[in-house]
Amino acid sequence: MGRREDASRWIGKALAIDPDDPIVLYNAVSVSVLLGKHSGAMPFLEQYARVTDRKTAAALLEHDREFESLKHLPRFRALI
């Protein structure tokens, strides 16, 4: 919808409230990818994997098409 600044601001607020919430972290990865900040997505992704059941995280990450642009990164591959 073209509201990139709003998305970035809202995800920042959500992370400030609960930086270990899996849903917030997953959305932070999505927002980062959509904004073209692929390297910025990785810390959120790694934290998501730490606070989520490893099997569930791997399945979601491997099959979510939003993350196609990250799948070639060694740090991403290490999570799945």
Secondary structure, 3 states (H helix, E strand, C coil): CCCHHHHHHHHHHHHHHCCCCHHHHHHHHHHHHHCCCHHHHHHHHHHHHHHCCHHHHHHHHHHCHHHHHHCCCHHHHHHC
